[in-house]
Amino acid sequence: MTLFISSKSCALTLAVLTAPAMASANATFEFYGQLNFGIFNTDDGEESETYFTDNDNSNTRIGFNWTNDFGDGRSLRFNFETGVGLNGSSAVSIDDTDLDPDFNRRELRKFEFIYMTPDIGTFSFGQGGTASDGSAEADLSGTGVIAYSGISDLAGGIEYRDSGGGFTGTRIGDTFKSFDGARRFRVRYDTPSWNGIVFSVSGGEEILAKDDDNEYYDVGAKYVADYGDTKVDTRVGYSWVSGGDELLIGSFAALHKPTGLSLALSAGAQQDGNDEYVYAKLGWQQDWLTYGTTALSIDINEGNNYAFDGSDASSVGLAVVQNVDAYNLEVYAAWRTHEFDATGSDFEDVDVIALGARWKF
């Protein structure tokens, strides 16, 4: 645990030493946030429920940045960000669809100091994204607010039923996992961009969850570039957990700007187990309406060995997002079906329909 005691000390020391600079005349303050609510309908083959909920694909949140720009390409920023503690789409069940407030410490998303330099790179201390965070999520389709590789964010708490209508004890969140990185208390370093490539490394621990004494180490790389009319985004990440788990994840996205056509691919696997998945999405964006771009997408996710050895999970989704640029608003609708098969068990499909909006401020 020496590394993480040191990392906490570094964060505290940095906060104390830089407090005068943060309060200097060059400091700026920015408050931001978003509201993202929708009406969801879930059909588990036996019962259908309609409910109003927070969309956990990109949940409701607030935050602020306090930044001191030193004027030579260096800056120091403190970033605080938190969810608001509402029972969201990934947690509701068919028997509990209430939008109940339940704020707890795991709602804290970011509490970190970020020191940026043009030549050396970026150093981050505190609660924030690990080096592999986002590695599974390259996506230029414009529909990520309601459809992306994190399948379980839409209805992860919904339980499958068997052919007789009884609950099986297995939920959507048990059968769809992207292995993407997380936000933890960590020390992180990002290199400067070299021809569009940035490498990252981090080490830390989960301080917001009880009874988690594991140490987490992550490495990642990201490449973003334009090739003529085509924009590409490529990411890869690798995670080690002291408890023994190792995860490899990667994603790729491309957008052809003149036609608005896009492709997103994502894949991940346990290195000491058999859990794995592949995800693919086709998207199309057009300016049919004067007040903002319309984005359409269709995606598919195929996974193996989740919850039970030899199991198969499959999901297909359709999504449409209408941007209203003048109000920083995205109005969306989506449909997704979830199929899960395991030897000796018969699971009913689960269908989800969502209609909602995200407003950023």
Buried (B, 14 or more C-beta within 10 A) or exposed (E): EEEBEEBBEBBEEBBEEBEEEBEEEBBEEEEEBBBBBBEBBBBBBBEEBEBEBBBBBBBBBBBBBBBBBEEEEBBBBBBBBBBBBBBBBBBBBBEEBEEEEEEEEBBBBBBBBBBBBEEEBBBBBBBBBBBBBBBBBBBBBBBBBBBBBBBBBBBBBBBBBBEEEEBBEBBBBBBBBBBBBBBBBBBBBBBBBEEEBBBBBBBBBBBBEEEEEBBBBBBBBBBBEEEEEBBBBBBBBBBBBEEEBBBBBBBBBBBBBEEBBBBBBBBBBBEEEEBBBBBBBBBBBEEEEEEBBBBBBBBEBBBBBBBBEEBBBBBBBBBBBBBBEEEEBBBBBBBBBBBBBBEEBEBBBBBBBBEBBBBEE
